[in-house]
Amino acid sequence: MNLTKANSSHNFKSFLWHSAFLALASNFMDVDTIIPSMLIKAGGGAVALGLLTAIMLGGSSLFQLLFASFISKKRFKKKYLLIGINLRVSALLLISLLFFGSAQLGNNLTILFIFLLISVFSFSGSYANVSYVDILGKSIRGNNRKKLFSSKQIINSIGILASALVVRELLKYFNYPANYSILFLAAGTLLLIASLGFWRIREVDTKIKVTRGFIEFFTMIPAEIKQNHNLKYYLLTINSLGLGLSMLPFLILLAKENFGLSYNLIGNFLLLRTIGMLGTGLFLFRYSNRFQYKYLLKFSLVLSAALPILSLLFSNQVVFYQLIFILTGIFISVYRVAINGVLLEISNNENRAAYAGISGAGNILTTLFPLFAGALITIFGYQVVFISVSVLISLSYFFVNQLHCDTVSSDDI
């Protein structure tokens, strides 16, 4: 099937369908507020939170290398995308069931099952993401991608605003563990509905020029990075700037230390972050034809480096501390649009799945940081760790400057 204008338009709508219901589901399973607070309420501490964050944000990315070596050899990838999504839905529904019976299991066993199910949820997400990036790149014409990304942002922001209000009330209305059981039941159901958009995609046939086994795929990575200037600096960027995402759950832990962690406070964090995402989505939608991904990365860099410092400055002022979550929403929106756009623009239809795998496996620092952050916070305290993170994030300025990705390649139009 060729990527005609009609097929591109049809796929555009299918991706928006998925985005709309994923947006509604996202707050019920939010990795920056709901899942960390779920673990903390179940009895997890700094080290456990660090390990879970590493699984969610970093460890799952490493599996993209394994998945990419397999999926990149397939001409059609929609089937593999749907397998990954269905595994995620199953994990969410099982988490709901887990909390329904958690009173009988006890804290330690509940935490163990949280780790197992979140691992399935995260790893299946990385499996699905390799196919998603490839299908997105070849299913939407290059000149429509910025419109798609900005449209997704505004739909996402509206959806998560509505769901944030619902989640906030559910957390307060129901007691633990019933509130988390309901949240994850809703998340699984909405994600299942979102997956219907992927069933409708008219996938374009891909000519596979080179097929590689896992070992061959793994050994070709250094040469690919050496030959591709953009790929090298892209990997350096996601390692340094990506630290901003991996430290966000620790803002919840800092809040617990200083203010306690009431369900009202968790709901406020979620709502304020959503407001930041909504405003950013509207702005990006309005100016989608003017912004360049490189400048968006620089803007997200400033925000990401500032967040740890601001959290320390306002760690004893609960009102101002809550307002920081507006900035986290802005950062998340800008970073996701920019980093996804850059990956599409430095790759083509033949190597896009492979690059998605390389970018996941190459995101080493983001994987390791949460593993050590919990222990380092326990030993050195929040000030040392947060300031160090801010300095490391600032280094990404030099890597972003080296990227050349402001044009759409001819084979993507």
HUDA-V325812 format. One line per field, one symbol per residue. burial: 1 if it has 24 or more other ideal C-beta (glycine too) atoms within 12 Angstrom, else 0. A space follows every 10 residues. Layout:
burial: ???
This chain:
burial: 0010001101 1111111111 1111111111 1111111111 1101111111 1111111111 1111111111 1111111101 1111111111 1111110111 0100000001 1011101111 1111111111 1111111111 1101111111 1111111111 1111111101 1000011011 1111111101 1111101100 1111010000 0100001001 1001000101 1111111111 1111111111 1111111010 1010111111 1111111111 1111100100 1111111111 1111111111 1101100000 1111111111 1111111111 1111111110 1111111111 1111111111 1111011000 0100111111 0111011011 0010100100 010
